[in-house]
C-alpha cells in the first residue's frame, strides 16, 4: 500500500499544472467557507460584548412591585441584591444602576419615539469609550437635563447641539408626563440599533418616571469576561432566590417563537404575586436572536460548500476520467506485473485524497492570512458596523473542530467524485489495456 501511495504522489508531481488547478479550485472553495465560518464564529461574541457595554452589564436584575392592579418597575432597596452578588463569589468588574422609559421626543413639530436610558454618567465613564460623539461633548452631558442622541435620531428631529426638546412619556404608575431635554451630544450611528441608543442623566429620568432619589429600575452586573455569563447568572440566581422573591428564569417556548427574555416578561404578566419580586436575565437572553443570524451564516456556508463542491466534483470526475484514458497502457503494465485491481483503485483514490487534503489545508491557510489582514484594518469606534466589530476591528474565530469537519467533508466528496473513474481503471483487463492505442 505504501508503494501505491508513493506512486500516486509521483503521478500528481508529474502533472503539476493539472494538480495546481484542481487543488486551487478546492482551496478557493475552502477559503470562502472558512471566511464565513470565521466571521460567524466571532459575530455573536462581538455583538454581545458591545451591547454589554452599551447596556452596562452582562447580567441584569430588575424589580417589579405590585401597586393595586398595576406592577411598578422599580428597585427601592438593593442591599439584598448586592449581597447576593457578593456571596456568589463571581468576579465582578463593577455594578451599574439605570432607569429607562420609552417616550416621544418633539422638536419644532417633528416627533420620534425612542427609548431613553437614565445613566450615572459620572460613574459610567467607560461608556464614553464606547459611545463616540460626532458633535457636542461629554462635559455638556453633565447638565441635569442633558441627553445624548444617535445621529439617526438627531437627523430625523433636525436638532443641533444646544437645542431644547420636549418629551412625552408615562411614569412607572402609568400617568402621562412631559419633560424637557437639552441636546448635549450626538453619537455616531451604530447601524440598525442606532434608534435604541439615547442616554440622559438618571436623576432626571427618575424624576420623569416618578421615582424617588436613590431608586432605579435595573442593576447591571459587568463581569470580567462574557464567557462566564451563564455560569455567573446561575450562581447569582441561586443566592438571590434564597433571600428575595424572584421570577423563574425564562425559557424559550416549544415553538421557538419567543426568546427567553420575552418568555420571562410574559410570565410576569401572567403571574400573580404581592410585594416586590425580582427578575434576572442575561445579555445572551436579550440577544438570543443573534444566534439565529449565526445559524443562518453557518447554513449559508454549508450551502456554499455543497454548491461549490458539486461543481468541483464534476470537474474532478471528468479530469480523472481523462487521466485514466491517458494512463491505460501504464495501468495495463501495472496489472501485468501483478498489481491487483484494488491497488489500481487505491492509486487513484490516493491521488484524490492528496488533492483534497492539500487543497483544503491550503485554503484554510489562505483564509487565516486573509482574516489576519482584515483584522488589522481599523474601522474606528464610530463605524456604522460598530456592533459587529471588536474595538473597531473585524475579528474572526474558527473552531478547530469546524475546520477539521470541513476537511473531512471535502475529502469524502472528492473520493466520491473519483470513485467511478477509479473503479473503471481497476476493471481494465491487462491485455486489453496494453493493446490500447492513445
PyMOL commands that set and color helices and strands:
alter all, ss='L'
color gray80, all
select helices_A, chain A and resi 2-14+16-55+79-88+127-130+140-142+151-157+191-196+202-209+226-241+260-270+283-286+290-326+328-336+341-375+386-388+400-426+430-435
alter helices_A, ss='H'
color red, helices_A
select strands_A, chain A and resi 59-67+70-73+92-107+110-119+133-136+146-150+164-170+176-187+198-201+218-223+276-282
alter strands_A, ss='S'
color yellow, strands_A
deselect
rebuild
show_as cartoon
